[in-house]
Amino acid sequence: MEHKFIFHEITRLITEEAGAEMTHAGYSIADDAVFHTLQCKVEDCDYGAGTRISESLKKLVNTVN
């Protein structure tokens, strides 16, 4: 069940905080691992967006773990 919370938080973070449009989102489970697949696009050219998203995702993962 935790993977659903994390998945929701990741999609929220990307759409709300990064301003990206989610074009596809899904996940799969294999044994004890959950793999999230996300495709999104950012309309405006923002060269710092990747770094901000990466740092926010790291904080999220470290908070949950």
N, C-alpha and C positions, 0 to 999 in steps of 0.2 A: 504494500500500500504506500510505502514511503516513496517509491519511484513515481507514483502519480502526483504526489505533492511536488517533488522536485521538477517533474516535467512541466507542471502548471507554472511554477515559479520561474523556470527558464523561459517559457514562452512569454510570461508577463514582463520579465526583465527586458527581453529583446524588443518587444513591441512598445512598451511604455517608456522605458528608460533610454533605449537606443533609437526609438522612433522608426524602427524597421517594420516592413510589411511582411507578415508570415505568409509564404506561398505554399508551403507544405510542412506538415509536422506529423511525426509518428514515432512509435517505439516498438522494439521487439525484445523478447526475453529468451535468453539461452542459458540454461542451467541456473546459476546464481547471479548472472550478469544481466543488466538492462542496458540496451543501446538506444539512445535517443537520436533521431534523425530530424534535422531542422533545415529548411531552406527559407531564406528570407532575402529581401532586397531593401536597400536604403536609397530613397529617391535622390536626396541631395548628396553631392560628393563631400564626404566628411572623412578625411584621412585619419582622424583620431578615433573614429568609431570602433574600429577593430580592437584597439588597445583598451578602450573603456569597457566594451562588452566583455573582453577577456578577463579584465580585472574584476568586474562585477560577478561574472560566473565563478571565478576562483573564490571570492568572498562567500558566495552562496553555498558552494560545495563545502568549504571549510566550516561554515556555520552549521550545516546539516550533519556533518560527520563529527 
